[in-house]
Amino acid sequence: MNYNLLNIKNILLFFVVVIALIVLCSIILFINKHSQLQNQFAYFKFEQSVTALAQQLDKEIELGKQNVYRLKKYVSILDSKSENMNDKIAFLQNLMADNLQFEKNHYSHYIAIEPYHAQRLFNHRGKLLLVYKNIALHNTKKYNNPQYMLQKSFNEPSYANNPRNAWYYMSKYHFKTKGKAPVDMQITPIYFDQDYTNNVPVFSISQGFKLMQTFTGVVGISILADPFFEEVENQKLGETGGMLLVDSKKGLLLSKIGKIGSRQLSFINATERQYFYLKQPFWKKVLNQNISYIEVKNGNGNLYSLSSKKLGTLPWTLVSYQQTSELKQGNFYGIFIISGTIIFISLMIMVGVFFKTLILPISNLLNTIQGLSQSPSKVLVSRKSVTEIRLLAKVFRQLASDILKTSSESYEYLMHLEASRLIQAKQKEQIKRYHSQLVKNRRKMQNAHEKIQKARLQIQKARVEIQKYKLEAKRAKVQSDTANQVKSHFLANMSHDLRTPMNAIIGYTEMLQEDAKEQKQEDFLPDLQKIHGASYHLLDLINNLLDLSKMESSKMDLYIDTFDIAPMIQDVASTIAPLLEKQSNILKVNCDSALGTMSTDLTKLRRNLFTLLSNATKFSKQSTISITVTRESVNLMDWILFRITDQGIGMTKEQIQKLFQAFIPADTTHTHLYSSSGLGLAITKQFCQIMGGDIVVESELGQGCTFIMRLPVHTNLPEN
């Protein structure tokens, strides 16, 4: 055998090749079967997730239907023989409130009577009974408590005549088209009810009811859209997948997908609800069938896996999606364990070979080197050792011979060593002197340390005093906050207790005006109109007090909407028109239709514009009032400027300084003429600030006023 070929390089090369072949064979044998099992399991979980959520949504809609059936039974209370109709209405609304408390996502219950039937029962042109939750108490214990729910009754039949009220019109139309057939449940699209409840996105489940085969009215419930759709929108499957809810008849994407910057948006870029239609051919099959899974390509050419489940009670389909490449990523831990075991065994074999051919010969070599000085020729190694070991033994034999030859020269080195020892003795004396100097320096440092310690004690005393001052300041702040809360609570309670009788006064005044017109008692109309106007003024003052108390107690919330600016301005101009005509004023609107949209609290913005325009009308007569809306960009941020200019009495600099202070009218000399409470502009400024903007005024006495309200195009909700 040629032992010259037995070297470390060849051995390592041999075992690397063997291990690589073993690992490759293992991967080829196991990876195919394992991948198939993993893919089957992934698709099963993919289908189960969409089925489970669809069942949950169906259950919530079914609970809504049960509540509608229960409301329909309550209607018979109105036809009972009890003579006091107000007691029946109160009892019915209390039942509605008790029924509403058990479902957190249910927002309101309503009973709407057809006008002719309302005339027969209540002697009014219409009757809408409404019970809904106070959205301001959301996420509190009071939110589902019937005691804190809001109850309303409307006698104006506008709900029955306006097709935009889908919750009524759909049930009425279905009843007429079906004739004597059973009246089915109707589920409306998502809408914002601005006429009867807060501007909250909801969808309704309603059903018509009849008396003597004649359509009599509608009962129904409304469900909050945000919690209902967020259960779908918050589902996340890996990094690229999630779920979406689609109207299967229209192909309209009801829910939004992911957040801005999310990898989920690579499937469909839809960050808003009800703005996107699914038009690709494969969607027709996906939306109208229950599909376990199907692989499709989106508009970007990426391959996705889809699974769909139609809801049982709604014409909606729930779809889960995920990139196929991510879904099929296998879990190869088993393969890795097997491969690792094989590699470990191979390494153990390698270690054994190395021990036999390398480590053991080296150990023998070390043992034989001990006799190096007596006989270098005894440094021998077996011929079966690796080539490097045998060469190493040869080198050691040569070194041993050289060492013996040079041993005579070691004496001279010992003499030099003795001389160096004498030098070291002198250096030790110098070290002793340095040590004494070091002791002196340490004493000085000790004195300095004591002084520092005294200074630290003084600093500690100062910190204690500062802490006392902080505690006193904190105690004063708590007392101040308590006083503010008591004041705000008092204002809120008083405003709430006063609004109910004021609404009653306004209602009765309107009824008396109608009765005076019908009975041709024209002499009473001027006094009734004055009472009506004074009541509205007092109600506005109460509402301002309530808003002020909310802002002072930090309970004023923002409700962000995205809307077109130009139509909103035209709507405000139409609303303020009667007030302008009363003062013989003309409103000039300068608003470019291409201003686009903005995202902010629409209700607060409209209220600010109403306040500024009504103030301009109040202090102007037979003149022109202008509203100019422009867009500007400052530091890469877009802003909208609302400029309201009048030709009224104007203000001095002293009056401008007091203009936005609550309860302080800017012009005290004319307060009795213009009935100003000093709250409107103060609330307007605070509204602007919580929406991220501000308001300023430019005016001179006798030259009119210009109010400039500046708001960001996109308002961000404040962090809690």
C-alpha positions as MATLAB code, in Angstrom:
seq = 'MNYNLLNIKNILLFFVVVIALIVLCSIILFINKHSQLQNQFAYFKFEQSVTALAQQLDKEIELGKQNVYRLKKYVSILDSKSENMNDKIAFLQNLMADNLQFEKNHYSHYIAIEPYHAQRLFNHRGKLLLVYKNIALHNTKKYNNPQYMLQKSFNEPSYANNPRNAWYYMSKYHFKTKGKAPVDMQITPIYFDQDYTNNVPVFSISQGFKLMQTFTGVVGISILADPFFEEVENQKLGETGGMLLVDSKKGLLLSKIGKIGSRQLSFINATERQYFYLKQPFWKKVLNQNISYIEVKNGNGNLYSLSSKKLGTLPWTLVSYQQTSELKQGNFYGIFIISGTIIFISLMIMVGVFFKTLILPISNLLNTIQGLSQSPSKVLVSRKSVTEIRLLAKVFRQLASDILKTSSESYEYLMHLEASRLIQAKQKEQIKRYHSQLVKNRRKMQNAHEKIQKARLQIQKARVEIQKYKLEAKRAKVQSDTANQVKSHFLANMSHDLRTPMNAIIGYTEMLQEDAKEQKQEDFLPDLQKIHGASYHLLDLINNLLDLSKMESSKMDLYIDTFDIAPMIQDVASTIAPLLEKQSNILKVNCDSALGTMSTDLTKLRRNLFTLLSNATKFSKQSTISITVTRESVNLMDWILFRITDQGIGMTKEQIQKLFQAFIPADTTHTHLYSSSGLGLAITKQFCQIMGGDIVVESELGQGCTFIMRLPVHTNLPEN';
ca = [
       0.000    0.000    0.000;
       1.259    3.514   -0.927;
       1.140    5.423    2.400;
       2.398    8.634    0.792;
      -1.154    9.287   -0.443;
      -2.464    9.095    3.151;
      -2.405   12.825    4.008;
      -4.885   15.211    5.709;
      -5.920   16.914    2.461;
      -6.932   13.666    0.759;
      -8.763   12.391    3.838;
     -10.809   15.575    4.210;
     -11.649   15.613    0.501;
     -12.859   12.005    0.655;
     -15.179   12.538    3.634;
     -16.617   15.812    2.256;
     -17.619   14.030   -0.947;
     -19.187   11.154    0.996;
     -21.188   13.483    3.293;
     -22.407   15.616    0.372;
     -23.688   12.502   -1.449;
     -25.490   11.270    1.660;
     -27.198   14.644    2.321;
     -28.259   15.006   -1.328;
     -29.814   11.534   -1.397;
     -31.678   12.187    1.854;
     -33.160   15.447    0.604;
     -34.256   13.879   -2.697;
     -35.928   10.946   -0.889;
     -37.883   12.898    1.737;
     -38.564   16.383    0.405;
     -41.155   15.403   -2.232;
     -43.452   13.497    0.140;
     -43.064   16.019    2.934;
     -43.873   18.934    0.611;
     -47.085   17.248   -0.551;
     -48.295   16.706    3.022;
     -47.454   20.283    4.017;
     -49.361   21.741    1.049;
     -52.460   19.651    1.828;
     -52.385   20.809    5.453;
     -51.886   24.472    4.459;
     -54.883   24.410    2.075;
     -57.044   22.752    4.754;
     -56.241   25.522    7.276;
     -56.759   28.114    4.512;
     -60.291   26.817    3.820;
     -61.187   26.365    7.517;
     -60.304   29.983    8.361;
     -62.763   31.466    5.835;
     -65.502   28.951    6.793;
     -65.206   29.749   10.520;
     -65.410   33.522   10.013;
     -68.362   33.175    7.597;
     -70.267   31.182   10.226;
     -69.530   33.881   12.802;
     -70.859   36.658   10.506;
     -73.980   34.586    9.688;
     -74.619   34.134   13.389;
     -74.500   37.888   14.006;
     -76.951   38.603   11.139;
     -79.260   35.852   12.420;
     -79.325   37.493   15.861;
     -80.294   40.741   14.127;
     -83.189   39.007   12.373;
     -84.432   37.594   15.668;
     -84.468   41.125   17.110;
     -86.497   42.329   14.100;
     -89.065   39.566   14.670;
     -89.257   40.607   18.322;
     -89.791   44.282   17.396;
     -92.539   43.287   14.984;
     -94.424   41.655   17.868;
     -94.057   44.828   19.945;
     -96.006   46.864   17.339;
     -99.264   45.353   18.569;
     -98.871   47.459   21.733;
     -99.826   50.565   19.699;
    -103.189   48.981   18.734;
    -104.055   48.023   22.315;
    -107.131   49.500   23.990;
    -105.187   51.684   26.399;
    -106.291   55.316   26.028;
    -103.023   57.066   26.916;
    -100.923   56.875   23.721;
     -97.885   58.589   25.338;
     -97.706   55.841   27.954;
     -97.826   53.191   25.221;
     -95.026   54.914   23.291;
     -92.869   55.238   26.421;
     -93.451   51.590   27.323;
     -92.644   50.488   23.755;
     -89.398   52.506   23.652;
     -88.316   51.062   27.001;
     -88.867   47.550   25.602;
     -86.788   48.512   22.544;
     -83.975   49.798   24.792;
     -84.015   46.620   26.927;
     -83.833   44.496   23.776;
     -80.967   46.593   22.312;
     -78.614   46.124   25.257;
     -77.673   42.472   24.569;
     -75.797   42.920   21.261;
     -72.757   45.201   21.362;
     -72.583   45.794   17.584;
     -76.303   46.618   17.294;
     -76.650   50.404   17.231;
     -80.368   51.252   17.016;
     -83.930   49.860   16.916;
     -86.704   51.693   15.077;
     -90.441   51.461   14.325;
     -91.699   53.671   11.450;
     -95.470   53.994   10.822;
     -96.941   54.687    7.373;
     -98.386   58.276    7.289;
    -102.063   57.350    6.891;
    -101.831   54.855    9.768;
     -99.914   57.390   11.914;
    -102.724   59.914   11.317;
    -105.259   57.363   12.563;
    -103.291   56.350   15.676;
    -101.505   59.532   16.724;
    -103.278   62.308   14.811;
     -99.913   63.193   13.236;
     -98.683   63.007    9.657;
     -96.047   60.468   10.636;
     -94.538   58.617   13.589;
     -90.941   57.283   13.826;
     -89.940   55.736   17.173;
     -86.162   55.469   17.499;
     -83.918   54.096   20.275;
     -80.148   54.188   19.731;
     -76.959   54.001   21.746;
     -74.878   57.045   22.656;
     -71.807   56.642   20.455;
     -69.883   59.018   22.765;
     -70.029   56.294   25.459;
     -68.566   53.598   23.185;
     -66.077   51.269   24.928;
     -67.534   52.212   28.344;
     -69.797   50.261   30.707;
     -72.595   52.757   30.087;
     -72.716   52.131   26.327;
     -75.003   49.029   26.491;
     -76.936   50.224   29.539;
     -80.605   51.017   28.595;
     -80.555   53.887   31.084;
     -78.059   55.798   28.913;
     -79.618   55.036   25.520;
     -81.221   57.861   23.529;
     -84.929   57.759   22.680;
     -86.527   59.909   19.978;
     -89.944   60.290   18.390;
     -90.457   62.072   15.042;
     -93.829   63.227   13.695;
     -92.533   64.463   10.322;
     -93.191   61.775    7.609;
     -90.063   62.568    5.514;
     -88.747   59.035    6.162;
     -91.710   57.587    4.211;
     -91.346   59.800    1.135;
     -87.587   59.824    0.533;
     -86.179   56.840   -1.454;
     -82.746   57.650    0.011;
     -83.986   56.201    3.319;
     -83.302   52.646    2.132;
     -84.156   51.156    5.537;
     -87.805   52.165    4.951;
     -88.098   52.369    1.183;
     -86.705   48.864    0.453;
     -89.210   47.151    2.773;
     -92.103   49.248    1.449;
     -91.193   48.568   -2.208;
     -90.718   44.840   -1.523;
     -94.126   44.680    0.173;
     -95.874   46.323   -2.791;
     -94.149   44.141   -5.407;
     -94.743   40.875   -3.516;
     -98.416   41.611   -2.799;
     -99.828   39.025   -0.421;
     -96.650   36.964   -0.351;
     -94.669   36.814    2.936;
     -92.601   39.930    3.524;
     -88.877   39.054    3.572;
     -86.141   40.704    5.568;
     -84.343   43.547    3.730;
     -80.686   44.356    4.323;
     -79.558   47.817    3.230;
     -76.176   48.952    1.930;
     -73.902   50.835    4.328;
     -75.139   54.399    4.902;
     -74.602   57.442    7.162;
     -77.836   58.495    8.907;
     -77.555   62.305    9.154;
     -81.288   62.920    9.726;
     -82.127   60.905   12.814;
     -78.946   59.666   14.545;
     -75.283   60.591   14.638;
     -73.278   60.432   11.415;
     -72.175   56.822   12.046;
     -71.642   54.195    9.281;
     -74.295   51.452    9.686;
     -76.352   48.973    7.672;
     -79.921   47.993    8.561;
     -82.045   44.843    8.711;
     -85.720   45.810    8.292;
     -89.102   44.221    7.564;
     -92.477   45.679    6.659;
     -95.646   44.777    8.586;
     -99.271   44.933    7.570;
    -102.766   45.316    8.944;
    -105.694   43.879    6.974;
    -103.377   43.087    4.014;
    -102.341   46.761    3.885;
     -98.783   48.020    4.334;
     -98.663   49.716    7.741;
     -95.002   50.435    8.462;
     -91.455   49.106    8.976;
     -89.521   47.731   11.953;
     -85.797   47.170   11.964;
     -82.376   47.406   13.551;
     -79.117   49.011   12.449;
     -75.694   47.412   12.955;
     -72.415   49.339   13.274;
     -70.415   48.786   10.098;
     -66.927   49.386   11.571;
     -66.853   46.486   14.115;
     -68.644   44.162   11.628;
     -66.124   44.761    8.833;
     -63.053   45.084   11.097;
     -63.394   41.391   12.018;
     -62.772   40.665    8.326;
     -60.186   43.415    7.755;
     -58.067   42.420   10.781;
     -57.633   38.840    9.533;
     -54.052   38.280    8.360;
     -52.754   35.171    6.625;
     -48.980   35.289    6.548;
     -47.373   38.451    5.159;
     -49.353   38.652    1.872;
     -52.774   37.219    2.738;
     -55.992   38.181    4.468;
     -59.754   38.210    3.922;
     -62.224   40.412    2.066;
     -66.018   40.719    1.943;
     -67.709   41.214   -1.466;
     -71.260   41.901   -2.661;
     -71.692   38.788   -4.832;
     -74.382   40.389   -7.014;
     -72.608   43.650   -7.829;
     -68.970   42.554   -7.455;
     -68.485   45.519   -5.063;
     -65.618   45.140   -2.562;
     -67.283   45.984    0.773;
     -64.247   45.787    3.069;
     -60.864   47.410    2.683;
     -57.597   45.488    2.370;
     -54.641   45.934    4.679;
     -52.990   49.195    5.660;
     -50.921   51.612    3.595;
     -47.488   50.042    3.059;
     -48.737   46.511    3.815;
     -47.756   43.629    1.520;
     -51.447   42.635    1.476;
     -52.115   45.565   -0.880;
     -50.121   43.823   -3.619;
     -53.224   41.663   -4.224;
     -55.786   44.499   -4.583;
     -54.894   48.105   -3.816;
     -58.109   49.027   -1.966;
     -57.682   50.994    1.275;
     -61.293   52.278    1.328;
     -64.611   50.463    1.675;
     -67.151   50.228   -1.176;
     -64.963   51.985   -3.753;
     -63.651   49.027   -5.800;
     -65.393   46.602   -8.189;
     -63.913   43.152   -8.894;
     -64.130   42.812  -12.696;
     -61.680   40.016  -13.594;
     -63.417   36.923  -15.128;
     -62.507   34.496  -12.359;
     -64.341   36.565   -9.701;
     -67.776   35.503  -11.035;
     -66.992   31.886  -10.198;
     -65.345   32.708   -6.854;
     -68.215   34.942   -5.629;
     -71.122   32.689   -6.623;
     -69.796   29.336   -5.371;
     -68.251   27.893   -2.222;
     -64.703   27.121   -3.404;
     -62.199   25.176   -1.308;
     -59.261   26.757   -3.112;
     -58.369   28.061   -6.529;
     -55.164   29.554   -7.949;
     -55.479   32.802   -9.944;
     -53.269   35.664  -11.146;
     -53.948   39.247  -10.097;
     -53.352   42.352  -12.220;
     -49.615   42.336  -11.416;
     -49.159   38.747  -12.616;
     -48.617   37.313   -9.113;
     -50.095   33.856   -8.416;
     -52.584   33.800   -5.516;
     -54.654   31.061   -3.841;
     -58.301   31.897   -3.069;
     -60.987   30.216   -0.939;
     -64.573   31.529   -0.785;
     -67.659   30.992    1.387;
     -71.074   32.534    0.648;
     -72.907   33.939    3.683;
     -76.201   32.228    4.361;
     -78.292   35.301    5.204;
     -76.688   38.019    3.067;
     -75.908   38.325   -0.676;
     -72.255   38.604    0.366;
     -69.276   36.293   -0.109;
     -66.265   35.992    2.204;
     -62.952   35.358    0.379;
     -59.530   34.508    1.805;
     -56.408   35.140   -0.281;
     -52.656   34.537    0.009;
     -49.729   34.367   -2.389;
     -49.334   30.751   -3.450;
     -45.568   30.866   -3.005;
     -45.979   31.880    0.653;
     -48.821   29.412    1.296;
     -46.834   26.446   -0.047;
     -43.689   27.151    1.969;
     -43.060   23.805    3.603;
     -41.851   23.034    7.079;
     -38.782   20.942    6.495;
     -37.704   20.449   10.105;
     -38.091   16.666    9.803;
     -35.818   16.558    6.767;
     -33.276   18.733    8.510;
     -33.291   16.437   11.575;
     -32.712   13.342    9.423;
     -30.003   15.050    7.419;
     -28.377   16.334   10.607;
     -28.349   12.808   12.062;
     -26.662   11.433    8.960;
     -24.122   14.255    9.009;
     -23.467   13.635   12.722;
     -22.802    9.932   12.160;
     -20.484   10.748    9.264;
     -18.578   13.191   11.421;
     -18.213   10.562   14.156;
     -16.649    8.229   11.600;
     -14.361   11.042   10.469;
     -13.324   11.717   14.077;
     -12.459    8.032   14.534;
     -10.304    7.998   11.417;
      -8.526   11.184   12.416;
      -7.882    9.800   15.893;
      -6.311    6.682   14.433;
      -4.246    8.390   11.729;
      -3.472   11.813   13.241;
      -4.111   12.331   16.962;
      -2.665    9.038   18.249;
       0.607    9.389   16.235;
       1.049   12.958   17.504;
       0.618   11.749   21.108;
       3.280    9.085   20.555;
       5.538   11.717   19.024;
       5.281   13.904   22.145;
       6.146   10.986   24.394;
       9.294   10.150   22.442;
      10.491   13.795   22.398;
      11.156   13.510   26.144;
      14.420   11.690   25.366;
      15.447   14.379   22.897;
      18.669   15.481   24.697;
      20.053   11.936   25.138;
      19.332   10.373   21.740;
      17.665   12.351   18.903;
      17.635    9.230   16.749;
      14.915    7.702   18.995;
      12.268   10.170   17.689;
      10.464    7.657   15.473;
       6.889    7.484   14.040;
       5.028    4.528   12.493;
       5.010    4.351    8.695;
       1.165    4.059    8.831;
       0.856    7.658   10.085;
      -0.052   10.473    7.732;
       2.707   12.048    5.654;
       2.704   15.312    7.640;
       3.337   13.445   10.966;
       6.294   11.549    9.546;
       7.827   14.764    8.146;
       7.276   16.448   11.525;
       9.243   13.690   13.310;
      12.127   14.177   10.880;
      12.196   17.935   11.615;
      12.233   17.258   15.364;
      15.266   14.992   15.018;
      17.142   17.746   13.181;
      16.190   20.342   15.808;
      17.404   18.109   18.629;
      20.846   17.895   17.060;
      21.058   21.680   16.707;
      20.044   22.242   20.351;
      22.825   19.981   21.667;
      25.405   21.859   19.607;
      24.396   25.240   21.010;
      24.104   24.273   24.718;
      27.658   25.543   25.381;
      26.617   29.049   24.532;
      24.022   29.143   27.306;
      26.650   30.119   29.984;
      27.192   33.539   28.472;
      23.489   34.165   28.557;
      23.435   33.346   32.330;
      26.071   36.034   32.976;
      23.985   38.607   31.193;
      21.023   37.483   33.295;
      22.895   38.182   36.561;
      23.723   41.716   35.382;
      20.072   42.324   34.621;
      19.164   41.217   38.177;
      21.374   43.987   39.656;
      19.624   46.544   37.467;
      16.277   45.256   38.721;
      17.356   45.828   42.363;
      18.013   49.504   41.643;
      14.652   49.775   39.953;
      12.938   48.353   43.086;
      14.371   51.227   45.205;
      12.934   53.723   42.761;
       9.583   51.934   42.965;
       9.577   52.345   46.792;
      10.027   56.129   46.433;
       7.207   56.247   43.904;
       5.045   54.271   46.338;
       5.508   56.787   49.191;
       4.543   59.586   46.823;
       1.481   57.578   45.793;
       0.411   57.253   49.478;
       0.525   61.039   49.847;
      -1.569   61.457   46.730;
      -4.104   58.952   48.068;
      -4.480   60.981   51.281;
      -5.188   64.097   49.242;
      -7.732   62.157   47.210;
      -9.366   60.956   50.472;
      -9.805   64.550   51.640;
     -11.305   65.492   48.289;
     -13.649   62.494   48.518;
     -14.885   63.650   51.948;
     -15.647   67.084   50.501;
     -17.504   65.481   47.602;
     -19.516   63.385   50.082;
     -20.563   66.528   51.958;
     -21.605   68.116   48.664;
     -23.661   65.013   47.852;
     -25.477   65.274   51.183;
     -26.345   68.881   50.428;
     -27.575   67.880   46.946;
     -29.710   65.135   48.528;
     -31.301   67.657   50.890;
     -32.013   69.926   47.922;
     -33.635   67.011   46.078;
     -35.889   66.326   49.086;
     -36.984   69.969   49.069;
     -37.628   69.815   45.326;
     -39.686   66.650   45.814;
     -41.801   68.438   48.430;
     -42.420   71.291   46.011;
     -43.327   68.780   43.278;
     -45.818   67.037   45.596;
     -47.402   70.362   46.500;
     -47.628   71.313   42.806;
     -49.145   67.919   41.970;
     -51.669   68.311   44.814;
     -52.617   71.753   43.482;
     -52.997   70.349   39.963;
     -55.280   67.545   41.237;
     -57.438   70.119   43.033;
     -57.564   72.241   39.862;
     -58.496   69.229   37.697;
     -61.201   68.243   40.191;
     -62.658   71.748   40.067;
     -62.634   71.686   36.243;
     -64.341   68.286   36.209;
     -67.030   69.469   38.645;
     -67.618   72.556   36.506;
     -67.742   70.530   33.280;
     -70.044   67.934   34.869;
     -72.351   70.700   36.103;
     -72.459   72.350   32.664;
     -73.090   69.025   30.925;
     -75.916   68.059   33.316;
     -77.531   71.487   33.200;
     -77.269   71.609   29.402;
     -78.806   68.144   29.088;
     -81.618   68.948   31.558;
     -82.377   72.256   29.806;
     -82.341   70.931   26.249;
     -85.338   68.623   26.833;
     -87.794   71.389   27.914;
     -86.385   73.742   25.259;
     -87.049   71.165   22.554;
     -90.550   70.809   23.946;
     -91.081   74.601   23.833;
     -89.864   74.696   20.225;
     -92.142   71.805   19.274;
     -95.210   73.275   20.972;
     -94.484   76.696   19.432;
     -94.403   75.146   15.965;
     -97.685   73.341   16.703;
     -99.288   76.597   17.936;
     -98.132   78.403   14.786;
     -99.731   75.722   12.619;
    -102.940   75.865   14.686;
    -102.999   79.686   14.439;
    -102.617   79.489   10.655;
    -105.327   76.837   10.344;
    -107.722   78.810   12.608;
    -106.734   82.105   10.902;
    -105.577   83.651   14.188;
    -102.917   85.782   12.475;
    -102.556   88.121   15.482;
    -100.821   85.408   17.498;
     -98.191   84.598   14.864;
     -95.706   87.436   15.605;
     -95.563   86.587   19.315;
     -95.284   82.864   18.603;
     -92.475   83.513   16.103;
     -90.630   85.569   18.721;
     -90.989   82.736   21.246;
     -89.816   80.244   18.600;
     -86.758   82.356   17.736;
     -85.878   82.979   21.371;
     -86.177   79.243   22.095;
     -83.824   78.356   19.219;
     -81.377   80.993   20.471;
     -81.478   79.582   23.999;
     -81.128   76.000   22.671;
     -78.061   77.089   20.665;
     -76.591   78.624   23.831;
     -77.212   75.359   25.732;
     -75.597   73.294   22.965;
     -72.584   75.612   23.045;
     -72.310   75.127   26.821;
     -72.405   71.356   26.366;
     -69.682   71.430   23.668;
     -67.550   73.728   25.813;
     -67.818   71.374   28.785;
     -66.867   68.403   26.587;
     -63.768   70.172   25.291;
     -62.694   71.296   28.761;
     -63.046   67.723   30.057;
     -61.192   66.371   26.970;
     -64.226   64.293   25.925;
     -64.694   65.890   22.526;
     -64.082   63.206   19.879;
     -63.236   63.546   16.199;
     -65.134   61.623   13.499;
     -63.047   61.737   10.338;
     -64.845   61.693    6.958;
     -63.502   62.115    3.437;
     -65.671   64.415    1.276;
     -65.577   66.770   -1.729;
     -65.021   70.379   -0.691;
     -67.046   72.191   -3.392;
     -70.387   70.338   -2.802;
     -70.005   70.829    0.956;
     -69.592   74.610    0.497;
     -72.684   74.760   -1.758;
     -74.668   72.815    0.861;
     -73.618   75.272    3.591;
     -74.568   78.221    1.340;
     -78.023   76.724    0.720;
     -78.576   76.148    4.442;
     -77.621   79.721    5.448;
     -79.748   81.294    2.651;
     -82.896   81.968    4.794;
     -80.824   83.844    7.374;
     -79.233   85.948    4.606;
     -82.626   86.836    3.153;
     -83.843   87.954    6.577;
     -81.059   90.576    6.724;
     -81.315   91.380    2.976;
     -77.722   90.185    2.476;
     -76.135   88.489   -0.544;
     -73.676   85.590   -0.244;
     -70.886   85.386   -2.853;
     -69.179   81.964   -3.055;
     -65.659   81.711   -4.534;
     -64.839   77.998   -4.563;
     -63.080   76.154   -7.365;
     -64.795   72.853   -8.177;
     -61.332   71.271   -8.647;
     -60.280   71.757   -5.010;
     -60.648   68.006   -4.497;
     -61.377   66.273   -1.196;
     -60.316   66.621    2.408;
     -60.448   64.248    5.405;
     -61.621   65.857    8.646;
     -64.628   66.048   11.001;
     -67.353   67.165    8.576;
     -69.878   68.026   11.315;
     -67.487   70.349   13.163;
     -66.314   71.989    9.921;
     -69.902   72.691    8.815;
     -70.723   74.060   12.262;
     -67.710   76.399   12.141;
     -68.811   77.694    8.727;
     -72.414   78.190    9.948;
     -71.153   80.114   12.997;
     -68.905   82.408   10.929;
     -71.566   83.052    8.245;
     -74.345   83.660   10.807;
     -72.055   86.117   12.670;
     -71.315   87.905    9.393;
     -75.064   88.081    8.647;
     -75.853   89.223   12.177;
     -73.515   92.233   11.973;
     -74.312   93.113    8.320;
     -77.446   94.324    6.628;
     -78.194   94.917    2.944;
     -74.587   94.111    2.033;
     -72.475   91.427    0.374;
     -70.871   88.575    2.340;
     -68.261   86.453    0.583;
     -66.775   83.036    1.315;
     -63.545   82.156   -0.517;
     -61.989   78.658   -0.350;
     -58.398   78.073   -1.525;
     -55.747   75.391   -1.234;
     -52.094   75.907   -0.344;
     -49.028   73.793    0.416;
     -46.597   74.677    3.222;
     -43.581   72.502    4.084;
     -44.895   69.600    1.964;
     -48.252   69.706    3.811;
     -51.551   70.677    2.129;
     -53.956   73.142    3.800;
     -57.459   74.464    2.998;
     -58.171   78.182    3.758;
     -61.761   79.337    4.326;
     -61.979   83.158    4.145;
     -65.345   84.762    5.224;
     -65.572   88.529    4.607;
     -68.443   90.878    5.565;
     -69.114   94.630    5.336;
     -70.476   94.995    8.856;
     -69.623   97.187   11.828;
     -66.067   95.840   12.234;
     -64.016   95.659   15.477;
     -61.266   97.491   17.323;
     -57.960   95.866   18.365;
     -59.231   95.583   21.978;
     -62.344   93.759   20.792;
     -60.277   91.369   18.634;
     -58.176   90.398   21.673;
     -61.357   89.282   23.528;
     -63.035   87.760   20.465;
     -62.291   84.055   21.072;
     -62.742   84.056   24.872;
     -65.725   82.113   26.223;
     -68.606   84.078   27.843;
     -67.030   87.419   26.844;
     -68.745   89.135   23.883;
     -66.255   91.130   21.835;
     -68.618   94.148   21.552;
     -70.348   94.677   24.915;
     -71.911   97.960   23.736;
     -74.033   96.167   21.094;
     -74.697   92.890   22.901;
     -78.360   93.778   23.484;
     -78.759   94.479   19.750;
     -77.123   91.306   18.389;
     -77.822   88.802   21.231;
     -74.268   87.462   21.444;
     -73.284   85.059   24.245;
     -69.568   85.009   23.437;
     -69.512   81.188   23.093;
     -69.830   80.588   19.344;
     -66.426   81.884   18.246;
     -64.675   80.406   21.305;
     -66.015   76.954   20.377;
     -65.149   77.565   16.708;
     -61.508   78.238   17.604;
     -61.273   75.139   19.801;
     -62.848   73.016   17.034;
     -60.183   74.318   14.630;
     -57.387   73.485   17.069;
     -58.520   69.904   17.774;
     -58.762   69.393   13.990;
     -55.114   70.511   13.644;
     -55.737   74.068   12.377;
     -56.491   77.568   13.640;
     -58.570   80.678   12.945;
     -57.598   84.374   12.862;
     -59.504   87.601   12.208;
     -58.643   90.813   10.372;
     -60.847   93.845   11.040;
     -61.056   97.602   11.468;
     -63.861   99.522   13.109;
     -66.528  100.358   10.522;
     -64.698   98.394    7.758;
     -66.153   94.914    8.281;
     -64.351   91.694    9.295;
     -62.465   88.886    7.567;
     -62.231   85.511    9.356;
     -59.560   83.113    8.009;
     -59.969   79.464    9.053;
     -56.955   77.267    8.140;
     -57.305   73.445    8.339;
     -55.110   70.556    7.123;
     -56.376   68.505    4.173;
     -55.868   65.320    6.216;
     -56.690   65.504    9.936;
     -55.062   62.865   12.144;
     -56.836   61.498   15.215;
     -55.060   62.475   18.467;
     -53.186   59.726   20.299;
     -54.637   58.701   23.642;
];
